[in-house]
């Protein structure tokens, strides 16, 4: 995923198109996430939307940790079943 893009001149950030490519998603998806404030942190520089590579990496790690398939602590199968509450009439 990250091996294909090498920022030119050691740049620490990518524009929206390059950031989408870095994440392996379409630019439109990244644009929609930005609009909904769901995606990785971004900022405007010179009228262009930019993403710090370090922020993209941190955001990906946070997404991974929030997923129960990647984080055993969140896996519902690793928890004991809850007891049913007894109803009283």
Biopython code that builds the backbone (N, CA, C, O; Angstrom):
import numpy as np
from Bio.PDB.StructureBuilder import StructureBuilder

atoms = [
    (1, "UNK", "N", (0.826, -1.189, 0.000)),
    (1, "UNK", "CA", (0.000, 0.000, 0.000)),
    (1, "UNK", "C", (0.868, 1.249, 0.000)),
    (1, "UNK", "O", (0.717, 2.091, -0.886)),
    (2, "UNK", "N", (1.782, 1.400, 0.972)),
    (2, "UNK", "CA", (2.556, 2.618, 1.100)),
    (2, "UNK", "C", (3.836, 2.586, 0.281)),
    (2, "UNK", "O", (4.463, 3.630, 0.102)),
    (3, "UNK", "N", (4.239, 1.451, -0.211)),
    (3, "UNK", "CA", (5.502, 1.327, -0.916)),
    (3, "UNK", "C", (5.481, 1.980, -2.298)),
    (3, "UNK", "O", (6.535, 2.339, -2.824)),
    (4, "UNK", "N", (4.318, 2.135, -2.881)),
    (4, "UNK", "CA", (4.222, 2.610, -4.252)),
    (4, "UNK", "C", (4.429, 4.114, -4.378)),
    (4, "UNK", "O", (4.868, 4.586, -5.427)),
    (5, "UNK", "N", (4.122, 4.876, -3.332)),
    (5, "UNK", "CA", (4.220, 6.325, -3.410)),
    (5, "UNK", "C", (5.426, 6.785, -2.618)),
    (5, "UNK", "O", (5.543, 6.510, -1.424)),
    (6, "UNK", "N", (6.307, 7.476, -3.281)),
    (6, "UNK", "CA", (7.428, 8.092, -2.593)),
    (6, "UNK", "C", (7.322, 9.585, -2.825)),
    (6, "UNK", "O", (7.448, 10.048, -3.959)),
    (7, "UNK", "N", (7.091, 10.345, -1.766)),
    (7, "UNK", "CA", (6.940, 11.787, -1.925)),
    (7, "UNK", "C", (8.194, 12.405, -2.546)),
    (7, "UNK", "O", (9.317, 12.019, -2.220)),
    (8, "UNK", "N", (7.988, 13.359, -3.433)),
    (8, "UNK", "CA", (9.114, 14.006, -4.078)),
    (8, "UNK", "C", (9.774, 14.983, -3.118)),
    (8, "UNK", "O", (9.095, 15.646, -2.333)),
    (9, "UNK", "N", (11.076, 15.070, -3.179)),
    (9, "UNK", "CA", (11.860, 16.002, -2.373)),
    (9, "UNK", "C", (11.612, 15.842, -0.875)),
    (9, "UNK", "O", (11.738, 16.812, -0.127)),
    (10, "UNK", "N", (11.261, 14.642, -0.426)),
    (10, "UNK", "CA", (11.067, 14.406, 1.002)),
    (10, "UNK", "C", (9.877, 15.141, 1.589)),
    (10, "UNK", "O", (9.871, 15.433, 2.785)),
    (11, "UNK", "N", (8.878, 15.446, 0.789)),
    (11, "UNK", "CA", (7.703, 16.160, 1.282)),
    (11, "UNK", "C", (7.018, 15.354, 2.368)),
    (11, "UNK", "O", (6.961, 14.126, 2.302)),
    (12, "UNK", "N", (6.502, 16.046, 3.361)),
    (12, "UNK", "CA", (5.842, 15.397, 4.489)),
    (12, "UNK", "C", (4.340, 15.297, 4.280)),
    (12, "UNK", "O", (3.632, 14.782, 5.145)),
    (13, "UNK", "N", (3.838, 15.782, 3.143)),
    (13, "UNK", "CA", (2.400, 15.764, 2.911)),
    (13, "UNK", "C", (2.077, 15.465, 1.457)),
    (13, "UNK", "O", (2.925, 15.573, 0.571)),
    (14, "UNK", "N", (0.817, 15.083, 1.240)),
    (14, "UNK", "CA", (0.329, 14.720, -0.090)),
    (14, "UNK", "C", (-0.946, 15.478, -0.378)),
    (14, "UNK", "O", (-1.694, 15.812, 0.542)),
    (15, "UNK", "N", (-1.208, 15.757, -1.663)),
    (15, "UNK", "CA", (-2.498, 16.349, -2.008)),
    (15, "UNK", "C", (-3.567, 15.253, -1.974)),
    (15, "UNK", "O", (-3.256, 14.081, -1.761)),
    (16, "UNK", "N", (-4.809, 15.638, -2.182)),
    (16, "UNK", "CA", (-5.926, 14.702, -2.049)),
    (16, "UNK", "C", (-5.773, 13.488, -2.972)),
    (16, "UNK", "O", (-6.012, 12.358, -2.546)),
    (17, "UNK", "N", (-5.383, 13.707, -4.208)),
    (17, "UNK", "CA", (-5.251, 12.604, -5.165)),
    (17, "UNK", "C", (-4.158, 11.630, -4.742)),
    (17, "UNK", "O", (-4.355, 10.416, -4.780)),
    (18, "UNK", "N", (-3.003, 12.162, -4.340)),
    (18, "UNK", "CA", (-1.892, 11.303, -3.920)),
    (18, "UNK", "C", (-2.205, 10.619, -2.590)),
    (18, "UNK", "O", (-1.817, 9.470, -2.379)),
    (19, "UNK", "N", (-2.905, 11.319, -1.692)),
    (19, "UNK", "CA", (-3.287, 10.713, -0.412)),
    (19, "UNK", "C", (-4.244, 9.552, -0.639)),
    (19, "UNK", "O", (-4.126, 8.513, 0.011)),
    (20, "UNK", "N", (-5.187, 9.722, -1.555)),
    (20, "UNK", "CA", (-6.124, 8.642, -1.873)),
    (20, "UNK", "C", (-5.367, 7.444, -2.448)),
    (20, "UNK", "O", (-5.652, 6.298, -2.098)),
    (21, "UNK", "N", (-4.422, 7.709, -3.313)),
    (21, "UNK", "CA", (-3.607, 6.636, -3.887)),
    (21, "UNK", "C", (-2.796, 5.953, -2.781)),
    (21, "UNK", "O", (-2.680, 4.728, -2.771)),
    (22, "UNK", "N", (-2.244, 6.717, -1.870)),
    (22, "UNK", "CA", (-1.460, 6.205, -0.739)),
    (22, "UNK", "C", (-2.296, 5.265, 0.118)),
    (22, "UNK", "O", (-1.806, 4.241, 0.595)),
    (23, "UNK", "N", (-3.589, 5.631, 0.310)),
    (23, "UNK", "CA", (-4.502, 4.813, 1.115)),
    (23, "UNK", "C", (-5.131, 3.668, 0.320)),
    (23, "UNK", "O", (-5.719, 2.754, 0.899)),
    (24, "UNK", "N", (-5.005, 3.722, -1.003)),
    (24, "UNK", "CA", (-5.587, 2.673, -1.841)),
    (24, "UNK", "C", (-7.083, 2.825, -2.030)),
    (24, "UNK", "O", (-7.798, 1.837, -2.195)),
    (25, "UNK", "N", (-7.559, 4.069, -2.006)),
    (25, "UNK", "CA", (-8.987, 4.351, -2.207)),
    (25, "UNK", "C", (-9.126, 5.374, -3.320)),
    (25, "UNK", "O", (-8.133, 5.932, -3.787)),
    (26, "UNK", "N", (-10.354, 5.619, -3.743)),
    (26, "UNK", "CA", (-10.568, 6.600, -4.804)),
    (26, "UNK", "C", (-10.514, 8.018, -4.224)),
    (26, "UNK", "O", (-10.857, 8.227, -3.061)),
    (27, "UNK", "N", (-10.088, 8.981, -5.029)),
    (27, "UNK", "CA", (-10.091, 10.368, -4.568)),
    (27, "UNK", "C", (-11.491, 10.833, -4.151)),
    (27, "UNK", "O", (-11.634, 11.629, -3.223)),
    (28, "UNK", "N", (-12.513, 10.338, -4.837)),
    (28, "UNK", "CA", (-13.877, 10.727, -4.492)),
    (28, "UNK", "C", (-14.242, 10.251, -3.082)),
    (28, "UNK", "O", (-14.882, 10.985, -2.329)),
    (29, "UNK", "N", (-13.842, 9.035, -2.726)),
    (29, "UNK", "CA", (-14.112, 8.528, -1.381)),
    (29, "UNK", "C", (-13.441, 9.405, -0.341)),
    (29, "UNK", "O", (-14.059, 9.753, 0.665)),
    (30, "UNK", "N", (-12.190, 9.767, -0.568)),
    (30, "UNK", "CA", (-11.470, 10.616, 0.374)),
    (30, "UNK", "C", (-12.114, 11.994, 0.458)),
    (30, "UNK", "O", (-12.187, 12.577, 1.540)),
    (31, "UNK", "N", (-12.583, 12.521, -0.672)),
    (31, "UNK", "CA", (-13.274, 13.811, -0.693)),
    (31, "UNK", "C", (-14.552, 13.745, 0.143)),
    (31, "UNK", "O", (-14.828, 14.653, 0.927)),
    (32, "UNK", "N", (-15.329, 12.678, -0.019)),
    (32, "UNK", "CA", (-16.577, 12.512, 0.737)),
    (32, "UNK", "C", (-16.278, 12.376, 2.224)),
    (32, "UNK", "O", (-16.958, 12.988, 3.048)),
    (33, "UNK", "N", (-15.271, 11.582, 2.578)),
    (33, "UNK", "CA", (-14.892, 11.443, 3.987)),
    (33, "UNK", "C", (-14.520, 12.802, 4.571)),
    (33, "UNK", "O", (-14.897, 13.116, 5.700)),
    (34, "UNK", "N", (-13.780, 13.608, 3.809)),
    (34, "UNK", "CA", (-13.389, 14.941, 4.287)),
    (34, "UNK", "C", (-14.624, 15.794, 4.516)),
    (34, "UNK", "O", (-14.748, 16.468, 5.539)),
    (35, "UNK", "N", (-15.528, 15.758, 3.559)),
    (35, "UNK", "CA", (-16.755, 16.551, 3.668)),
    (35, "UNK", "C", (-17.565, 16.137, 4.900)),
    (35, "UNK", "O", (-18.138, 16.990, 5.577)),
    (36, "UNK", "N", (-17.614, 14.846, 5.190)),
    (36, "UNK", "CA", (-18.365, 14.325, 6.341)),
    (36, "UNK", "C", (-17.550, 14.332, 7.634)),
    (36, "UNK", "O", (-18.052, 13.944, 8.689)),
    (37, "UNK", "N", (-16.309, 14.768, 7.554)),
    (37, "UNK", "CA", (-15.381, 14.796, 8.698)),
    (37, "UNK", "C", (-15.187, 13.397, 9.291)),
    (37, "UNK", "O", (-15.133, 13.231, 10.510)),
    (38, "UNK", "N", (-15.085, 12.399, 8.415)),
    (38, "UNK", "CA", (-14.920, 11.012, 8.837)),
    (38, "UNK", "C", (-13.513, 10.495, 8.577)),
    (38, "UNK", "O", (-13.085, 9.544, 9.232)),
    (39, "UNK", "N", (-12.812, 11.068, 7.678)),
    (39, "UNK", "CA", (-11.540, 10.531, 7.241)),
    (39, "UNK", "C", (-10.357, 11.070, 8.010)),
    (39, "UNK", "O", (-10.514, 11.661, 9.079)),
    (40, "UNK", "N", (-9.173, 10.867, 7.465)),
    (40, "UNK", "CA", (-7.959, 11.341, 8.118)),
    (40, "UNK", "C", (-7.916, 12.865, 8.161)),
    (40, "UNK", "O", (-8.540, 13.528, 7.333)),
    (41, "UNK", "N", (-7.180, 13.424, 9.128)),
    (41, "UNK", "CA", (-7.088, 14.879, 9.231)),
    (41, "UNK", "C", (-6.425, 15.489, 7.999)),
    (41, "UNK", "O", (-5.482, 14.934, 7.436)),
    (42, "UNK", "N", (-6.943, 16.634, 7.603)),
    (42, "UNK", "CA", (-6.425, 17.327, 6.431)),
    (42, "UNK", "C", (-6.405, 18.830, 6.718)),
    (42, "UNK", "O", (-6.928, 19.292, 7.732)),
    (43, "UNK", "N", (-5.793, 19.571, 5.809)),
    (43, "UNK", "CA", (-5.738, 21.027, 5.953)),
    (43, "UNK", "C", (-5.594, 21.635, 4.568)),
    (43, "UNK", "O", (-5.262, 20.945, 3.604)),
    (44, "UNK", "N", (-5.846, 22.921, 4.480)),
    (44, "UNK", "CA", (-5.694, 23.630, 3.214)),
    (44, "UNK", "C", (-4.352, 24.347, 3.208)),
    (44, "UNK", "O", (-3.950, 24.966, 4.194)),
    (45, "UNK", "N", (-3.671, 24.247, 2.074)),
    (45, "UNK", "CA", (-2.418, 24.957, 1.889)),
    (45, "UNK", "C", (-2.428, 25.503, 0.463)),
    (45, "UNK", "O", (-2.432, 24.748, -0.509)),
    (46, "UNK", "N", (-2.431, 26.800, 0.366)),
    (46, "UNK", "CA", (-2.464, 27.416, -0.962)),
    (46, "UNK", "C", (-3.718, 27.064, -1.730)),
    (46, "UNK", "O", (-3.679, 26.958, -2.956)),
    (47, "UNK", "N", (-4.830, 26.880, -1.038)),
    (47, "UNK", "CA", (-6.090, 26.552, -1.689)),
    (47, "UNK", "C", (-6.263, 25.081, -2.016)),
    (47, "UNK", "O", (-7.303, 24.690, -2.545)),
    (48, "UNK", "N", (-5.269, 24.257, -1.715)),
    (48, "UNK", "CA", (-5.342, 22.818, -1.996)),
    (48, "UNK", "C", (-5.494, 22.047, -0.697)),
    (48, "UNK", "O", (-4.946, 22.436, 0.334)),
    (49, "UNK", "N", (-6.233, 20.966, -0.750)),
    (49, "UNK", "CA", (-6.398, 20.088, 0.407)),
    (49, "UNK", "C", (-5.170, 19.198, 0.496)),
    (49, "UNK", "O", (-4.782, 18.556, -0.480)),
    (50, "UNK", "N", (-4.561, 19.168, 1.683)),
    (50, "UNK", "CA", (-3.331, 18.409, 1.881)),
    (50, "UNK", "C", (-3.470, 17.477, 3.079)),
    (50, "UNK", "O", (-4.254, 17.733, 3.993)),
    (51, "UNK", "N", (-2.700, 16.394, 3.061)),
    (51, "UNK", "CA", (-2.687, 15.398, 4.136)),
    (51, "UNK", "C", (-1.243, 15.136, 4.534)),
    (51, "UNK", "O", (-0.393, 14.900, 3.675)),
    (52, "UNK", "N", (-0.962, 15.174, 5.815)),
    (52, "UNK", "CA", (0.369, 14.790, 6.305)),
    (52, "UNK", "C", (0.483, 13.273, 6.224)),
    (52, "UNK", "O", (-0.443, 12.563, 6.615)),
    (53, "UNK", "N", (1.595, 12.773, 5.727)),
    (53, "UNK", "CA", (1.787, 11.327, 5.622)),
    (53, "UNK", "C", (1.746, 10.690, 7.003)),
    (53, "UNK", "O", (1.187, 9.605, 7.168)),
    (54, "UNK", "N", (2.325, 11.343, 7.985)),
    (54, "UNK", "CA", (2.304, 10.797, 9.350)),
    (54, "UNK", "C", (0.876, 10.712, 9.882)),
    (54, "UNK", "O", (0.535, 9.765, 10.591)),
    (55, "UNK", "N", (0.036, 11.698, 9.544)),
    (55, "UNK", "CA", (-1.361, 11.672, 9.978)),
    (55, "UNK", "C", (-2.130, 10.552, 9.287)),
    (55, "UNK", "O", (-2.997, 9.926, 9.896)),
    (56, "UNK", "N", (-1.817, 10.296, 8.019)),
    (56, "UNK", "CA", (-2.461, 9.191, 7.303)),
    (56, "UNK", "C", (-2.109, 7.859, 7.958)),
    (56, "UNK", "O", (-2.975, 7.008, 8.160)),
    (57, "UNK", "N", (-0.833, 7.690, 8.288)),
    (57, "UNK", "CA", (-0.399, 6.448, 8.934)),
    (57, "UNK", "C", (-1.057, 6.273, 10.298)),
    (57, "UNK", "O", (-1.506, 5.177, 10.635)),
    (58, "UNK", "N", (-1.118, 7.351, 11.085)),
    (58, "UNK", "CA", (-1.756, 7.287, 12.403)),
    (58, "UNK", "C", (-3.242, 6.971, 12.272)),
    (58, "UNK", "O", (-3.785, 6.196, 13.059)),
    (59, "UNK", "N", (-3.895, 7.564, 11.287)),
    (59, "UNK", "CA", (-5.322, 7.338, 11.084)),
    (59, "UNK", "C", (-5.584, 5.880, 10.704)),
    (59, "UNK", "O", (-6.540, 5.273, 11.187)),
    (60, "UNK", "N", (-4.741, 5.322, 9.843)),
    (60, "UNK", "CA", (-4.892, 3.917, 9.451)),
    (60, "UNK", "C", (-4.730, 3.019, 10.675)),
    (60, "UNK", "O", (-5.506, 2.080, 10.857)),
    (61, "UNK", "N", (-3.732, 3.293, 11.515)),
    (61, "UNK", "CA", (-3.534, 2.489, 12.723)),
    (61, "UNK", "C", (-4.728, 2.597, 13.668)),
    (61, "UNK", "O", (-5.129, 1.604, 14.274)),
    (62, "UNK", "N", (-5.296, 3.790, 13.797)),
    (62, "UNK", "CA", (-6.475, 3.967, 14.654)),
    (62, "UNK", "C", (-7.664, 3.191, 14.108)),
    (62, "UNK", "O", (-8.430, 2.614, 14.880)),
    (63, "UNK", "N", (-7.831, 3.167, 12.790)),
    (63, "UNK", "CA", (-8.915, 2.403, 12.176)),
    (63, "UNK", "C", (-8.727, 0.921, 12.448)),
    (63, "UNK", "O", (-9.685, 0.203, 12.736)),
    (64, "UNK", "N", (-7.492, 0.476, 12.354)),
    (64, "UNK", "CA", (-7.188, -0.934, 12.585)),
    (64, "UNK", "C", (-7.482, -1.322, 14.041)),
    (64, "UNK", "O", (-8.043, -2.386, 14.301)),
    (65, "UNK", "N", (-7.106, -0.465, 14.975)),
    (65, "UNK", "CA", (-7.332, -0.758, 16.392)),
    (65, "UNK", "C", (-8.811, -0.712, 16.757)),
    (65, "UNK", "O", (-9.226, -1.362, 17.717)),
    (66, "UNK", "N", (-9.611, 0.041, 16.011)),
    (66, "UNK", "CA", (-11.041, 0.146, 16.281)),
    (66, "UNK", "C", (-11.832, -1.015, 15.683)),
    (66, "UNK", "O", (-13.032, -1.140, 15.932)),
    (67, "UNK", "N", (-11.173, -1.861, 14.901)),
    (67, "UNK", "CA", (-11.837, -2.981, 14.236)),
    (67, "UNK", "C", (-11.665, -4.245, 15.066)),
    (67, "UNK", "O", (-10.543, -4.599, 15.430)),
    (68, "UNK", "N", (-12.749, -4.920, 15.363)),
    (68, "UNK", "CA", (-12.702, -6.104, 16.222)),
    (68, "UNK", "C", (-11.931, -7.266, 15.590)),
    (68, "UNK", "O", (-11.492, -8.170, 16.300)),
    (69, "UNK", "N", (-11.763, -7.251, 14.275)),
    (69, "UNK", "CA", (-10.999, -8.325, 13.631)),
    (69, "UNK", "C", (-9.502, -8.128, 13.835)),
    (69, "UNK", "O", (-8.735, -9.088, 13.754)),
    (70, "UNK", "N", (-9.077, -6.894, 14.099)),
    (70, "UNK", "CA", (-7.658, -6.614, 14.310)),
    (70, "UNK", "C", (-7.302, -6.447, 15.778)),
    (70, "UNK", "O", (-6.137, -6.572, 16.154)),
    (71, "UNK", "N", (-8.299, -6.164, 16.607)),
    (71, "UNK", "CA", (-8.059, -5.912, 18.021)),
    (71, "UNK", "C", (-8.799, -6.967, 18.835)),
    (71, "UNK", "O", (-10.024, -6.925, 18.949)),
    (72, "UNK", "N", (-8.057, -7.905, 19.397)),
    (72, "UNK", "CA", (-8.671, -9.018, 20.135)),
    (72, "UNK", "C", (-9.523, -8.542, 21.302)),
    (72, "UNK", "O", (-10.494, -9.208, 21.660)),
    (73, "UNK", "N", (-9.184, -7.409, 21.900)),
    (73, "UNK", "CA", (-9.955, -6.894, 23.032)),
    (73, "UNK", "C", (-11.382, -6.515, 22.624)),
    (73, "UNK", "O", (-12.285, -6.502, 23.460)),
    (74, "UNK", "N", (-11.581, -6.209, 21.347)),
    (74, "UNK", "CA", (-12.915, -5.821, 20.866)),
    (74, "UNK", "C", (-13.693, -6.980, 20.255)),
    (74, "UNK", "O", (-14.855, -6.815, 19.885)),
    (75, "UNK", "N", (-13.075, -8.138, 20.145)),
    (75, "UNK", "CA", (-13.715, -9.294, 19.527)),
    (75, "UNK", "C", (-14.826, -9.815, 20.437)),
    (75, "UNK", "O", (-14.548, -10.247, 21.556)),
    (76, "UNK", "N", (-16.074, -9.781, 19.980)),
    (76, "UNK", "CA", (-17.178, -10.234, 20.826)),
    (76, "UNK", "C", (-17.103, -11.730, 21.145)),
    (76, "UNK", "O", (-17.701, -12.180, 22.122)),
    (77, "UNK", "N", (-16.391, -12.490, 20.348)),
    (77, "UNK", "CA", (-16.278, -13.927, 20.601)),
    (77, "UNK", "C", (-15.318, -14.243, 21.746)),
    (77, "UNK", "O", (-15.337, -15.353, 22.279)),
    (78, "UNK", "N", (-14.489, -13.292, 22.126)),
    (78, "UNK", "CA", (-13.547, -13.527, 23.218)),
    (78, "UNK", "C", (-14.133, -13.132, 24.572)),
    (78, "UNK", "O", (-13.468, -13.269, 25.599)),
    (79, "UNK", "N", (-15.365, -12.648, 24.581)),
    (79, "UNK", "CA", (-16.017, -12.247, 25.824)),
    (79, "UNK", "C", (-17.032, -13.290, 26.245)),
    (79, "UNK", "O", (-17.591, -14.008, 25.417)),
    (80, "UNK", "N", (-17.258, -13.361, 27.538)),
    (80, "UNK", "CA", (-18.249, -14.298, 28.054)),
    (80, "UNK", "C", (-19.639, -13.813, 27.665)),
    (80, "UNK", "O", (-19.885, -12.607, 27.619)),
    (81, "UNK", "N", (-20.554, -14.747, 27.385)),
    (81, "UNK", "CA", (-21.913, -14.336, 27.045)),
    (81, "UNK", "C", (-22.586, -13.678, 28.247)),
    (81, "UNK", "O", (-22.337, -14.032, 29.399)),
    (82, "UNK", "N", (-23.438, -12.718, 27.942)),
    (82, "UNK", "CA", (-24.174, -12.045, 29.009)),
    (82, "UNK", "C", (-25.371, -12.896, 29.427)),
    (82, "UNK", "O", (-25.967, -13.597, 28.609)),
    (83, "UNK", "N", (-25.708, -12.824, 30.693)),
    (83, "UNK", "CA", (-26.877, -13.541, 31.164)),
    (83, "UNK", "C", (-28.131, -12.738, 30.855)),
    (83, "UNK", "O", (-28.124, -11.507, 30.894)),
    (84, "UNK", "N", (-29.190, -13.443, 30.553)),
    (84, "UNK", "CA", (-30.443, -12.758, 30.273)),
    (84, "UNK", "C", (-31.062, -12.257, 31.570)),
    (84, "UNK", "O", (-30.950, -12.880, 32.626)),
    (85, "UNK", "N", (-31.701, -11.134, 31.452)),
    (85, "UNK", "CA", (-32.397, -10.582, 32.600)),
    (85, "UNK", "C", (-33.711, -11.348, 32.790)),
    (85, "UNK", "O", (-34.380, -11.704, 31.820)),
    (86, "UNK", "N", (-34.058, -11.590, 34.026)),
    (86, "UNK", "CA", (-35.307, -12.306, 34.339)),
    (86, "UNK", "C", (-36.412, -11.260, 34.458)),
    (86, "UNK", "O", (-36.300, -10.302, 35.223)),
    (87, "UNK", "N", (-37.467, -11.461, 33.695)),
    (87, "UNK", "CA", (-38.601, -10.532, 33.752)),
    (87, "UNK", "C", (-39.535, -10.920, 34.891)),
    (87, "UNK", "O", (-39.788, -12.100, 35.135)),
    (88, "UNK", "N", (-40.022, -9.941, 35.553)),
    (88, "UNK", "CA", (-41.033, -10.170, 36.585)),
    (88, "UNK", "C", (-42.289, -9.453, 36.169)),
    (88, "UNK", "O", (-42.257, -8.293, 35.757)),
    (89, "UNK", "N", (-43.370, -10.140, 36.279)),
    (89, "UNK", "CA", (-44.630, -9.549, 35.824)),
    (89, "UNK", "C", (-45.349, -8.790, 36.883)),
    (89, "UNK", "O", (-46.422, -8.243, 36.629)),
]
sb = StructureBuilder()
sb.init_structure("model")
sb.init_model(0)
sb.init_chain("A")
sb.init_seg("    ")
for serial, (resi, resn, name, xyz) in enumerate(atoms, 1):
    if name == "N":
        sb.init_residue(resn, " ", resi, " ")
    sb.init_atom(name, np.array(xyz, "f"), 0.0, 1.0, " ", f" {name:<3s}", serial, name[0])
structure = sb.get_structure()
